[in-house]
Amino acid sequence: MEDDDLFALQELDFAPVRTTGQRLAVLTLEEAHDLLRLLVTVSAEGGPLSEEADRLAKEIAARVPSEN
C-alpha cells in the first residue's frame, strides 16, 4: 500500500466500531456478496435476528459494489 492510499482510507466514512471489538480482516468481494445474501435471507424470515440482519445487510450493501 502506498502512503497516499493510507491517508485516503483514513478519510472514508465507516460505521462506528464498538471500542471493545476489533474489525475483521477484509472480505473478498465474493465473500461479501455471499454474506449479504445470507443476511437478506435471515432478514426476510422475520425471526428474532431479522432486525439485526437487516441492519447489517444495509451496512454491507452500502460498502460493496453490486454483483451486476
PDB file of N, H, CA, C and O in Angstrom:
ATOM      1  N   MET A   1       0.851  -1.183   0.000  1.00  0.00           N
ATOM      2  CA  MET A   1       0.000   0.000   0.000  1.00  0.00           C
ATOM      3  C   MET A   1       0.888   1.234   0.000  1.00  0.00           C
ATOM      4  O   MET A   1       1.846   1.326   0.767  1.00  0.00           O
ATOM      5  N   GLU A   2       0.561   2.166  -0.857  1.00  0.00           N
ATOM      6  H   GLU A   2      -0.218   2.091  -1.480  1.00  0.00           H
ATOM      7  CA  GLU A   2       1.323   3.404  -0.902  1.00  0.00           C
ATOM      8  C   GLU A   2       0.866   4.336   0.213  1.00  0.00           C
ATOM      9  O   GLU A   2      -0.250   4.217   0.718  1.00  0.00           O
ATOM     10  N   ASP A   3       1.751   5.274   0.593  1.00  0.00           N
ATOM     11  H   ASP A   3       2.658   5.370   0.182  1.00  0.00           H
ATOM     12  CA  ASP A   3       1.420   6.214   1.668  1.00  0.00           C
ATOM     13  C   ASP A   3       0.157   7.008   1.359  1.00  0.00           C
ATOM     14  O   ASP A   3      -0.636   7.275   2.263  1.00  0.00           O
ATOM     15  N   ASP A   4      -0.046   7.392   0.099  1.00  0.00           N
ATOM     16  H   ASP A   4       0.598   7.175  -0.635  1.00  0.00           H
ATOM     17  CA  ASP A   4      -1.232   8.159  -0.275  1.00  0.00           C
ATOM     18  C   ASP A   4      -2.505   7.358  -0.025  1.00  0.00           C
ATOM     19  O   ASP A   4      -3.522   7.922   0.379  1.00  0.00           O
ATOM     20  N   ASP A   5      -2.459   6.043  -0.263  1.00  0.00           N
ATOM     21  H   ASP A   5      -1.633   5.584  -0.592  1.00  0.00           H
ATOM     22  CA  ASP A   5      -3.625   5.189  -0.049  1.00  0.00           C
ATOM     23  C   ASP A   5      -4.024   5.170   1.421  1.00  0.00           C
ATOM     24  O   ASP A   5      -5.213   5.158   1.741  1.00  0.00           O
ATOM     25  N   LEU A   6      -3.050   5.166   2.308  1.00  0.00           N
ATOM     26  H   LEU A   6      -2.084   5.175   2.048  1.00  0.00           H
ATOM     27  CA  LEU A   6      -3.322   5.134   3.742  1.00  0.00           C
ATOM     28  C   LEU A   6      -4.125   6.363   4.160  1.00  0.00           C
ATOM     29  O   LEU A   6      -5.085   6.250   4.923  1.00  0.00           O
ATOM     30  N   PHE A   7      -3.738   7.526   3.667  1.00  0.00           N
ATOM     31  H   PHE A   7      -2.959   7.618   3.047  1.00  0.00           H
ATOM     32  CA  PHE A   7      -4.451   8.746   4.030  1.00  0.00           C
ATOM     33  C   PHE A   7      -5.857   8.761   3.443  1.00  0.00           C
ATOM     34  O   PHE A   7      -6.782   9.272   4.075  1.00  0.00           O
ATOM     35  N   ALA A   8      -6.030   8.216   2.258  1.00  0.00           N
ATOM     36  H   ALA A   8      -5.279   7.802   1.744  1.00  0.00           H
ATOM     37  CA  ALA A   8      -7.350   8.149   1.645  1.00  0.00           C
ATOM     38  C   ALA A   8      -8.270   7.258   2.479  1.00  0.00           C
ATOM     39  O   ALA A   8      -9.448   7.577   2.645  1.00  0.00           O
ATOM     40  N   LEU A   9      -7.752   6.153   3.003  1.00  0.00           N
ATOM     41  H   LEU A   9      -6.796   5.894   2.868  1.00  0.00           H
ATOM     42  CA  LEU A   9      -8.561   5.268   3.838  1.00  0.00           C
ATOM     43  C   LEU A   9      -8.995   5.962   5.121  1.00  0.00           C
ATOM     44  O   LEU A   9     -10.102   5.728   5.605  1.00  0.00           O
ATOM     45  N   GLN A  10      -8.149   6.801   5.669  1.00  0.00           N
ATOM     46  H   GLN A  10      -7.249   6.991   5.275  1.00  0.00           H
ATOM     47  CA  GLN A  10      -8.478   7.487   6.908  1.00  0.00           C
ATOM     48  C   GLN A  10      -9.604   8.497   6.717  1.00  0.00           C
ATOM     49  O   GLN A  10     -10.279   8.863   7.679  1.00  0.00           O
ATOM     50  N   GLU A  11      -9.811   8.950   5.480  1.00  0.00           N
ATOM     51  H   GLU A  11      -9.263   8.653   4.698  1.00  0.00           H
ATOM     52  CA  GLU A  11     -10.847   9.932   5.200  1.00  0.00           C
ATOM     53  C   GLU A  11     -12.202   9.298   4.914  1.00  0.00           C
ATOM     54  O   GLU A  11     -13.205  10.007   4.844  1.00  0.00           O
ATOM     55  N   LEU A  12     -12.256   7.959   4.746  1.00  0.00           N
ATOM     56  H   LEU A  12     -11.441   7.383   4.804  1.00  0.00           H
ATOM     57  CA  LEU A  12     -13.510   7.285   4.454  1.00  0.00           C
ATOM     58  C   LEU A  12     -14.428   7.316   5.665  1.00  0.00           C
ATOM     59  O   LEU A  12     -13.970   7.375   6.806  1.00  0.00           O
ATOM     60  N   ASP A  13     -15.713   7.277   5.408  1.00  0.00           N
ATOM     61  H   ASP A  13     -16.085   7.229   4.481  1.00  0.00           H
ATOM     62  CA  ASP A  13     -16.696   7.314   6.468  1.00  0.00           C
ATOM     63  C   ASP A  13     -17.187   5.894   6.746  1.00  0.00           C
ATOM     64  O   ASP A  13     -18.043   5.379   6.027  1.00  0.00           O
ATOM     65  N   PHE A  14     -16.648   5.267   7.782  1.00  0.00           N
ATOM     66  H   PHE A  14     -15.953   5.686   8.366  1.00  0.00           H
ATOM     67  CA  PHE A  14     -17.051   3.926   8.162  1.00  0.00           C
ATOM     68  C   PHE A  14     -18.076   3.993   9.277  1.00  0.00           C
ATOM     69  O   PHE A  14     -18.173   4.990   9.991  1.00  0.00           O
ATOM     70  N   ALA A  15     -18.838   2.919   9.417  1.00  0.00           N
ATOM     71  H   ALA A  15     -18.759   2.108   8.837  1.00  0.00           H
ATOM     72  CA  ALA A  15     -19.774   2.815  10.537  1.00  0.00           C
ATOM     73  C   ALA A  15     -18.967   2.774  11.829  1.00  0.00           C
ATOM     74  O   ALA A  15     -17.858   2.240  11.844  1.00  0.00           O
ATOM     75  N   PRO A  16     -19.503   3.326  12.909  1.00  0.00           N
ATOM     76  CA  PRO A  16     -18.779   3.309  14.173  1.00  0.00           C
ATOM     77  C   PRO A  16     -18.517   1.878  14.637  1.00  0.00           C
ATOM     78  O   PRO A  16     -19.349   0.990  14.450  1.00  0.00           O
ATOM     79  N   VAL A  17     -17.373   1.673  15.231  1.00  0.00           N
ATOM     80  H   VAL A  17     -16.697   2.394  15.382  1.00  0.00           H
ATOM     81  CA  VAL A  17     -16.996   0.364  15.742  1.00  0.00           C
ATOM     82  C   VAL A  17     -17.007   0.432  17.253  1.00  0.00           C
ATOM     83  O   VAL A  17     -16.484   1.380  17.839  1.00  0.00           O
ATOM     84  N   ARG A  18     -17.596  -0.556  17.884  1.00  0.00           N
ATOM     85  H   ARG A  18     -18.021  -1.326  17.409  1.00  0.00           H
ATOM     86  CA  ARG A  18     -17.576  -0.582  19.336  1.00  0.00           C
ATOM     87  C   ARG A  18     -16.130  -0.659  19.796  1.00  0.00           C
ATOM     88  O   ARG A  18     -15.321  -1.375  19.205  1.00  0.00           O
ATOM     89  N   THR A  19     -15.811   0.068  20.834  1.00  0.00           N
ATOM     90  H   THR A  19     -16.468   0.650  21.314  1.00  0.00           H
ATOM     91  CA  THR A  19     -14.424   0.125  21.295  1.00  0.00           C
ATOM     92  C   THR A  19     -13.960  -1.188  21.893  1.00  0.00           C
ATOM     93  O   THR A  19     -12.755  -1.389  22.052  1.00  0.00           O
ATOM     94  N   THR A  20     -14.862  -2.084  22.228  1.00  0.00           N
ATOM     95  H   THR A  20     -15.840  -1.921  22.099  1.00  0.00           H
ATOM     96  CA  THR A  20     -14.463  -3.358  22.814  1.00  0.00           C
ATOM     97  C   THR A  20     -14.147  -4.401  21.759  1.00  0.00           C
ATOM     98  O   THR A  20     -13.641  -5.472  22.094  1.00  0.00           O
ATOM     99  N   GLY A  21     -14.431  -4.121  20.487  1.00  0.00           N
ATOM    100  H   GLY A  21     -14.842  -3.251  20.215  1.00  0.00           H
ATOM    101  CA  GLY A  21     -14.203  -5.100  19.429  1.00  0.00           C
ATOM    102  C   GLY A  21     -13.159  -4.642  18.441  1.00  0.00           C
ATOM    103  O   GLY A  21     -12.695  -3.503  18.479  1.00  0.00           O
ATOM    104  N   GLN A  22     -12.799  -5.551  17.556  1.00  0.00           N
ATOM    105  H   GLN A  22     -13.176  -6.477  17.525  1.00  0.00           H
ATOM    106  CA  GLN A  22     -11.845  -5.229  16.506  1.00  0.00           C
ATOM    107  C   GLN A  22     -12.500  -5.514  15.162  1.00  0.00           C
ATOM    108  O   GLN A  22     -13.400  -6.348  15.071  1.00  0.00           O
ATOM    109  N   ARG A  23     -12.054  -4.826  14.124  1.00  0.00           N
ATOM    110  H   ARG A  23     -11.323  -4.148  14.197  1.00  0.00           H
ATOM    111  CA  ARG A  23     -12.566  -5.074  12.781  1.00  0.00           C
ATOM    112  C   ARG A  23     -12.010  -6.392  12.266  1.00  0.00           C
ATOM    113  O   ARG A  23     -10.887  -6.780  12.591  1.00  0.00           O
ATOM    114  N   LEU A  24     -12.809  -7.069  11.464  1.00  0.00           N
ATOM    115  H   LEU A  24     -13.720  -6.755  11.200  1.00  0.00           H
ATOM    116  CA  LEU A  24     -12.348  -8.283  10.816  1.00  0.00           C
ATOM    117  C   LEU A  24     -11.445  -7.931   9.645  1.00  0.00           C
ATOM    118  O   LEU A  24     -11.444  -6.803   9.152  1.00  0.00           O
ATOM    119  N   ALA A  25     -10.683  -8.916   9.215  1.00  0.00           N
ATOM    120  H   ALA A  25     -10.684  -9.832   9.615  1.00  0.00           H
ATOM    121  CA  ALA A  25      -9.883  -8.728   8.012  1.00  0.00           C
ATOM    122  C   ALA A  25     -10.831  -8.467   6.836  1.00  0.00           C
ATOM    123  O   ALA A  25     -12.010  -8.816   6.898  1.00  0.00           O
ATOM    124  N   VAL A  26     -10.332  -7.876   5.806  1.00  0.00           N
ATOM    125  H   VAL A  26      -9.375  -7.593   5.755  1.00  0.00           H
ATOM    126  CA  VAL A  26     -11.135  -7.535   4.632  1.00  0.00           C
ATOM    127  C   VAL A  26     -11.661  -8.810   3.979  1.00  0.00           C
ATOM    128  O   VAL A  26     -10.930  -9.787   3.814  1.00  0.00           O
ATOM    129  N   LEU A  27     -12.933  -8.785   3.613  1.00  0.00           N
ATOM    130  H   LEU A  27     -13.527  -7.992   3.746  1.00  0.00           H
ATOM    131  CA  LEU A  27     -13.538  -9.900   2.885  1.00  0.00           C
ATOM    132  C   LEU A  27     -13.276  -9.741   1.398  1.00  0.00           C
ATOM    133  O   LEU A  27     -13.107  -8.624   0.909  1.00  0.00           O
ATOM    134  N   THR A  28     -13.241 -10.852   0.678  1.00  0.00           N
ATOM    135  H   THR A  28     -13.378 -11.760   1.075  1.00  0.00           H
ATOM    136  CA  THR A  28     -13.202 -10.756  -0.776  1.00  0.00           C
ATOM    137  C   THR A  28     -14.572 -10.267  -1.230  1.00  0.00           C
ATOM    138  O   THR A  28     -15.539 -10.334  -0.472  1.00  0.00           O
ATOM    139  N   LEU A  29     -14.657  -9.788  -2.430  1.00  0.00           N
ATOM    140  H   LEU A  29     -13.872  -9.733  -3.047  1.00  0.00           H
ATOM    141  CA  LEU A  29     -15.936  -9.313  -2.958  1.00  0.00           C
ATOM    142  C   LEU A  29     -16.941 -10.460  -3.003  1.00  0.00           C
ATOM    143  O   LEU A  29     -18.115 -10.272  -2.682  1.00  0.00           O
ATOM    144  N   GLU A  30     -16.492 -11.630  -3.396  1.00  0.00           N
ATOM    145  H   GLU A  30     -15.539 -11.782  -3.657  1.00  0.00           H
ATOM    146  CA  GLU A  30     -17.378 -12.797  -3.439  1.00  0.00           C
ATOM    147  C   GLU A  30     -17.888 -13.152  -2.037  1.00  0.00           C
ATOM    148  O   GLU A  30     -19.067 -13.462  -1.868  1.00  0.00           O
ATOM    149  N   GLU A  31     -17.019 -13.108  -1.049  1.00  0.00           N
ATOM    150  H   GLU A  31     -16.061 -12.857  -1.186  1.00  0.00           H
ATOM    151  CA  GLU A  31     -17.431 -13.377   0.336  1.00  0.00           C
ATOM    152  C   GLU A  31     -18.434 -12.339   0.825  1.00  0.00           C
ATOM    153  O   GLU A  31     -19.395 -12.678   1.516  1.00  0.00           O
ATOM    154  N   ALA A  32     -18.215 -11.091   0.472  1.00  0.00           N
ATOM    155  H   ALA A  32     -17.435 -10.816  -0.089  1.00  0.00           H
ATOM    156  CA  ALA A  32     -19.134 -10.024   0.881  1.00  0.00           C
ATOM    157  C   ALA A  32     -20.510 -10.235   0.268  1.00  0.00           C
ATOM    158  O   ALA A  32     -21.521 -10.035   0.941  1.00  0.00           O
ATOM    159  N   HIS A  33     -20.565 -10.635  -1.000  1.00  0.00           N
ATOM    160  H   HIS A  33     -19.744 -10.797  -1.548  1.00  0.00           H
ATOM    161  CA  HIS A  33     -21.850 -10.895  -1.653  1.00  0.00           C
ATOM    162  C   HIS A  33     -22.536 -12.112  -1.034  1.00  0.00           C
ATOM    163  O   HIS A  33     -23.754 -12.112  -0.860  1.00  0.00           O
ATOM    164  N   ASP A  34     -21.764 -13.151  -0.698  1.00  0.00           N
ATOM    165  H   ASP A  34     -20.774 -13.151  -0.839  1.00  0.00           H
ATOM    166  CA  ASP A  34     -22.337 -14.327  -0.034  1.00  0.00           C
ATOM    167  C   ASP A  34     -22.931 -13.945   1.315  1.00  0.00           C
ATOM    168  O   ASP A  34     -24.043 -14.353   1.649  1.00  0.00           O
ATOM    169  N   LEU A  35     -22.197 -13.173   2.076  1.00  0.00           N
ATOM    170  H   LEU A  35     -21.293 -12.842   1.804  1.00  0.00           H
ATOM    171  CA  LEU A  35     -22.671 -12.730   3.384  1.00  0.00           C
ATOM    172  C   LEU A  35     -23.913 -11.855   3.250  1.00  0.00           C
ATOM    173  O   LEU A  35     -24.851 -11.978   4.037  1.00  0.00           O
ATOM    174  N   LEU A  36     -23.918 -10.992   2.274  1.00  0.00           N
ATOM    175  H   LEU A  36     -23.156 -10.892   1.634  1.00  0.00           H
ATOM    176  CA  LEU A  36     -25.073 -10.124   2.040  1.00  0.00           C
ATOM    177  C   LEU A  36     -26.307 -10.943   1.708  1.00  0.00           C
ATOM    178  O   LEU A  36     -27.388 -10.664   2.227  1.00  0.00           O
ATOM    179  N   ARG A  37     -26.166 -11.962   0.843  1.00  0.00           N
ATOM    180  H   ARG A  37     -25.288 -12.188   0.421  1.00  0.00           H
ATOM    181  CA  ARG A  37     -27.300 -12.831   0.512  1.00  0.00           C
ATOM    182  C   ARG A  37     -27.816 -13.554   1.755  1.00  0.00           C
ATOM    183  O   ARG A  37     -29.026 -13.665   1.950  1.00  0.00           O
ATOM    184  N   LEU A  38     -26.918 -14.039   2.584  1.00  0.00           N
ATOM    185  H   LEU A  38     -25.934 -13.949   2.426  1.00  0.00           H
ATOM    186  CA  LEU A  38     -27.309 -14.721   3.811  1.00  0.00           C
ATOM    187  C   LEU A  38     -28.082 -13.785   4.742  1.00  0.00           C
ATOM    188  O   LEU A  38     -29.124 -14.156   5.283  1.00  0.00           O
ATOM    189  N   LEU A  39     -27.564 -12.576   4.922  1.00  0.00           N
ATOM    190  H   LEU A  39     -26.717 -12.275   4.483  1.00  0.00           H
ATOM    191  CA  LEU A  39     -28.220 -11.613   5.801  1.00  0.00           C
ATOM    192  C   LEU A  39     -29.600 -11.211   5.283  1.00  0.00           C
ATOM    193  O   LEU A  39     -30.538 -11.065   6.066  1.00  0.00           O
ATOM    194  N   VAL A  40     -29.724 -11.033   3.985  1.00  0.00           N
ATOM    195  H   VAL A  40     -28.961 -11.151   3.349  1.00  0.00           H
ATOM    196  CA  VAL A  40     -31.023 -10.677   3.397  1.00  0.00           C
ATOM    197  C   VAL A  40     -32.016 -11.815   3.617  1.00  0.00           C
ATOM    198  O   VAL A  40     -33.185 -11.570   3.913  1.00  0.00           O
ATOM    199  N   THR A  41     -31.557 -13.054   3.475  1.00  0.00           N
ATOM    200  H   THR A  41     -30.606 -13.253   3.234  1.00  0.00           H
ATOM    201  CA  THR A  41     -32.427 -14.210   3.699  1.00  0.00           C
ATOM    202  C   THR A  41     -32.891 -14.264   5.151  1.00  0.00           C
ATOM    203  O   THR A  41     -34.078 -14.458   5.416  1.00  0.00           O
ATOM    204  N   VAL A  42     -31.969 -14.095   6.086  1.00  0.00           N
ATOM    205  H   VAL A  42     -31.006 -13.937   5.871  1.00  0.00           H
ATOM    206  CA  VAL A  42     -32.319 -14.109   7.520  1.00  0.00           C
ATOM    207  C   VAL A  42     -33.275 -12.965   7.834  1.00  0.00           C
ATOM    208  O   VAL A  42     -34.229 -13.141   8.591  1.00  0.00           O
ATOM    209  N   SER A  43     -33.026 -11.818   7.266  1.00  0.00           N
ATOM    210  H   SER A  43     -32.251 -11.675   6.651  1.00  0.00           H
ATOM    211  CA  SER A  43     -33.886 -10.654   7.489  1.00  0.00           C
ATOM    212  C   SER A  43     -35.307 -10.915   6.997  1.00  0.00           C
ATOM    213  O   SER A  43     -36.275 -10.540   7.659  1.00  0.00           O
ATOM    214  N   ALA A  44     -35.432 -11.554   5.840  1.00  0.00           N
ATOM    215  H   ALA A  44     -34.646 -11.858   5.302  1.00  0.00           H
ATOM    216  CA  ALA A  44     -36.746 -11.801   5.244  1.00  0.00           C
ATOM    217  C   ALA A  44     -37.557 -12.838   6.017  1.00  0.00           C
ATOM    218  O   ALA A  44     -38.784 -12.859   5.922  1.00  0.00           O
ATOM    219  N   GLU A  45     -36.885 -13.694   6.776  1.00  0.00           N
ATOM    220  H   GLU A  45     -35.888 -13.677   6.853  1.00  0.00           H
ATOM    221  CA  GLU A  45     -37.595 -14.740   7.525  1.00  0.00           C
ATOM    222  C   GLU A  45     -38.377 -14.185   8.709  1.00  0.00           C
ATOM    223  O   GLU A  45     -39.299 -14.838   9.197  1.00  0.00           O
ATOM    224  N   GLY A  46     -38.026 -13.000   9.174  1.00  0.00           N
ATOM    225  H   GLY A  46     -37.277 -12.469   8.777  1.00  0.00           H
ATOM    226  CA  GLY A  46     -38.788 -12.363  10.231  1.00  0.00           C
ATOM    227  C   GLY A  46     -38.584 -12.949  11.615  1.00  0.00           C
ATOM    228  O   GLY A  46     -39.423 -12.738  12.491  1.00  0.00           O
ATOM    229  N   GLY A  47     -37.517 -13.666  11.842  1.00  0.00           N
ATOM    230  H   GLY A  47     -36.835 -13.838  11.131  1.00  0.00           H
ATOM    231  CA  GLY A  47     -37.248 -14.250  13.148  1.00  0.00           C
ATOM    232  C   GLY A  47     -36.636 -13.242  14.110  1.00  0.00           C
ATOM    233  O   GLY A  47     -36.609 -12.045  13.825  1.00  0.00           O
ATOM    234  N   PRO A  48     -36.143 -13.725  15.254  1.00  0.00           N
ATOM    235  CA  PRO A  48     -35.605 -12.823  16.276  1.00  0.00           C
ATOM    236  C   PRO A  48     -34.341 -12.073  15.828  1.00  0.00           C
ATOM    237  O   PRO A  48     -33.996 -11.042  16.407  1.00  0.00           O
ATOM    238  N   LEU A  49     -33.662 -12.579  14.818  1.00  0.00           N
ATOM    239  H   LEU A  49     -33.942 -13.416  14.348  1.00  0.00           H
ATOM    240  CA  LEU A  49     -32.444 -11.911  14.338  1.00  0.00           C
ATOM    241  C   LEU A  49     -32.673 -11.081  13.075  1.00  0.00           C
ATOM    242  O   LEU A  49     -31.732 -10.505  12.529  1.00  0.00           O
ATOM    243  N   SER A  50     -33.920 -11.022  12.615  1.00  0.00           N
ATOM    244  H   SER A  50     -34.684 -11.490  13.058  1.00  0.00           H
ATOM    245  CA  SER A  50     -34.185 -10.349  11.341  1.00  0.00           C
ATOM    246  C   SER A  50     -33.849  -8.866  11.363  1.00  0.00           C
ATOM    247  O   SER A  50     -33.345  -8.333  10.375  1.00  0.00           O
ATOM    248  N   GLU A  51     -34.118  -8.201  12.464  1.00  0.00           N
ATOM    249  H   GLU A  51     -34.528  -8.634  13.267  1.00  0.00           H
ATOM    250  CA  GLU A  51     -33.845  -6.765  12.548  1.00  0.00           C
ATOM    251  C   GLU A  51     -32.333  -6.495  12.462  1.00  0.00           C
ATOM    252  O   GLU A  51     -31.900  -5.593  11.745  1.00  0.00           O
ATOM    253  N   GLU A  52     -31.552  -7.269  13.185  1.00  0.00           N
ATOM    254  H   GLU A  52     -31.904  -8.002  13.768  1.00  0.00           H
ATOM    255  CA  GLU A  52     -30.088  -7.100  13.156  1.00  0.00           C
ATOM    256  C   GLU A  52     -29.537  -7.501  11.796  1.00  0.00           C
ATOM    257  O   GLU A  52     -28.631  -6.847  11.281  1.00  0.00           O
ATOM    258  N   ALA A  53     -30.069  -8.565  11.208  1.00  0.00           N
ATOM    259  H   ALA A  53     -30.806  -9.096  11.626  1.00  0.00           H
ATOM    260  CA  ALA A  53     -29.627  -8.996   9.884  1.00  0.00           C
ATOM    261  C   ALA A  53     -29.908  -7.909   8.852  1.00  0.00           C
ATOM    262  O   ALA A  53     -29.083  -7.659   7.973  1.00  0.00           O
ATOM    263  N   ASP A  54     -31.053  -7.271   8.952  1.00  0.00           N
ATOM    264  H   ASP A  54     -31.724  -7.475   9.665  1.00  0.00           H
ATOM    265  CA  ASP A  54     -31.408  -6.190   8.036  1.00  0.00           C
ATOM    266  C   ASP A  54     -30.447  -5.017   8.182  1.00  0.00           C
ATOM    267  O   ASP A  54     -30.000  -4.446   7.188  1.00  0.00           O
ATOM    268  N   ARG A  55     -30.135  -4.663   9.415  1.00  0.00           N
ATOM    269  H   ARG A  55     -30.498  -5.127  10.223  1.00  0.00           H
ATOM    270  CA  ARG A  55     -29.200  -3.560   9.660  1.00  0.00           C
ATOM    271  C   ARG A  55     -27.827  -3.867   9.068  1.00  0.00           C
ATOM    272  O   ARG A  55     -27.226  -3.022   8.405  1.00  0.00           O
ATOM    273  N   LEU A  56     -27.337  -5.080   9.312  1.00  0.00           N
ATOM    274  H   LEU A  56     -27.825  -5.766   9.851  1.00  0.00           H
ATOM    275  CA  LEU A  56     -26.016  -5.463   8.797  1.00  0.00           C
ATOM    276  C   LEU A  56     -26.014  -5.559   7.273  1.00  0.00           C
ATOM    277  O   LEU A  56     -25.034  -5.188   6.628  1.00  0.00           O
ATOM    278  N   ALA A  57     -27.102  -6.053   6.703  1.00  0.00           N
ATOM    279  H   ALA A  57     -27.898  -6.355   7.228  1.00  0.00           H
ATOM    280  CA  ALA A  57     -27.200  -6.141   5.242  1.00  0.00           C
ATOM    281  C   ALA A  57     -27.115  -4.751   4.616  1.00  0.00           C
ATOM    282  O   ALA A  57     -26.452  -4.565   3.596  1.00  0.00           O
ATOM    283  N   LYS A  58     -27.778  -3.788   5.222  1.00  0.00           N
ATOM    284  H   LYS A  58     -28.317  -3.940   6.051  1.00  0.00           H
ATOM    285  CA  LYS A  58     -27.717  -2.414   4.704  1.00  0.00           C
ATOM    286  C   LYS A  58     -26.310  -1.840   4.812  1.00  0.00           C
ATOM    287  O   LYS A  58     -25.850  -1.145   3.906  1.00  0.00           O
ATOM    288  N   GLU A  59     -25.627  -2.127   5.917  1.00  0.00           N
ATOM    289  H   GLU A  59     -26.001  -2.691   6.653  1.00  0.00           H
ATOM    290  CA  GLU A  59     -24.251  -1.631   6.097  1.00  0.00           C
ATOM    291  C   GLU A  59     -23.325  -2.215   5.038  1.00  0.00           C
ATOM    292  O   GLU A  59     -22.513  -1.498   4.454  1.00  0.00           O
ATOM    293  N   ILE A  60     -23.447  -3.514   4.791  1.00  0.00           N
ATOM    294  H   ILE A  60     -24.107  -4.097   5.266  1.00  0.00           H
ATOM    295  CA  ILE A  60     -22.576  -4.166   3.810  1.00  0.00           C
ATOM    296  C   ILE A  60     -22.928  -3.711   2.398  1.00  0.00           C
ATOM    297  O   ILE A  60     -22.034  -3.445   1.594  1.00  0.00           O
ATOM    298  N   ALA A  61     -24.220  -3.618   2.088  1.00  0.00           N
ATOM    299  H   ALA A  61     -24.946  -3.834   2.741  1.00  0.00           H
ATOM    300  CA  ALA A  61     -24.644  -3.199   0.763  1.00  0.00           C
ATOM    301  C   ALA A  61     -24.139  -1.796   0.427  1.00  0.00           C
ATOM    302  O   ALA A  61     -23.868  -1.493  -0.735  1.00  0.00           O
ATOM    303  N   ALA A  62     -24.014  -0.956   1.427  1.00  0.00           N
ATOM    304  H   ALA A  62     -24.234  -1.202   2.371  1.00  0.00           H
ATOM    305  CA  ALA A  62     -23.530   0.398   1.184  1.00  0.00           C
ATOM    306  C   ALA A  62     -22.034   0.436   0.889  1.00  0.00           C
ATOM    307  O   ALA A  62     -21.525   1.430   0.372  1.00  0.00           O
ATOM    308  N   ARG A  63     -21.330  -0.643   1.218  1.00  0.00           N
ATOM    309  H   ARG A  63     -21.743  -1.451   1.638  1.00  0.00           H
ATOM    310  CA  ARG A  63     -19.873  -0.646   1.088  1.00  0.00           C
ATOM    311  C   ARG A  63     -19.336  -1.451  -0.091  1.00  0.00           C
ATOM    312  O   ARG A  63     -18.201  -1.235  -0.515  1.00  0.00           O
ATOM    313  N   VAL A  64     -20.126  -2.369  -0.625  1.00  0.00           N
ATOM    314  H   VAL A  64     -21.048  -2.545  -0.280  1.00  0.00           H
ATOM    315  CA  VAL A  64     -19.616  -3.219  -1.707  1.00  0.00           C
ATOM    316  C   VAL A  64     -20.336  -2.911  -3.008  1.00  0.00           C
ATOM    317  O   VAL A  64     -21.521  -2.579  -3.003  1.00  0.00           O
ATOM    318  N   PRO A  65     -19.627  -3.019  -4.117  1.00  0.00           N
ATOM    319  CA  PRO A  65     -20.286  -2.812  -5.406  1.00  0.00           C
ATOM    320  C   PRO A  65     -21.284  -3.944  -5.674  1.00  0.00           C
ATOM    321  O   PRO A  65     -21.124  -5.057  -5.174  1.00  0.00           O
ATOM    322  N   SER A  66     -22.300  -3.647  -6.457  1.00  0.00           N
ATOM    323  H   SER A  66     -22.430  -2.742  -6.863  1.00  0.00           H
ATOM    324  CA  SER A  66     -23.298  -4.664  -6.768  1.00  0.00           C
ATOM    325  C   SER A  66     -22.677  -5.758  -7.617  1.00  0.00           C
ATOM    326  O   SER A  66     -21.625  -5.564  -8.227  1.00  0.00           O
ATOM    327  N   GLU A  67     -23.333  -6.908  -7.652  1.00  0.00           N
ATOM    328  H   GLU A  67     -24.187  -7.066  -7.156  1.00  0.00           H
ATOM    329  CA  GLU A  67     -22.826  -8.040  -8.432  1.00  0.00           C
ATOM    330  C   GLU A  67     -23.005  -7.815  -9.928  1.00  0.00           C
ATOM    331  O   GLU A  67     -22.273  -8.398 -10.727  1.00  0.00           O
ATOM    332  N   ASN A  68     -23.958  -6.986 -10.318  1.00  0.00           N
ATOM    333  H   ASN A  68     -24.552  -6.512  -9.669  1.00  0.00           H
ATOM    334  CA  ASN A  68     -24.241  -6.789 -11.740  1.00  0.00           C
ATOM    335  C   ASN A  68     -23.360  -5.763 -12.349  1.00  0.00           C
ATOM    336  O   ASN A  68     -23.473  -5.481 -13.542  1.00  0.00           O
TER     337      ASN A  68
END
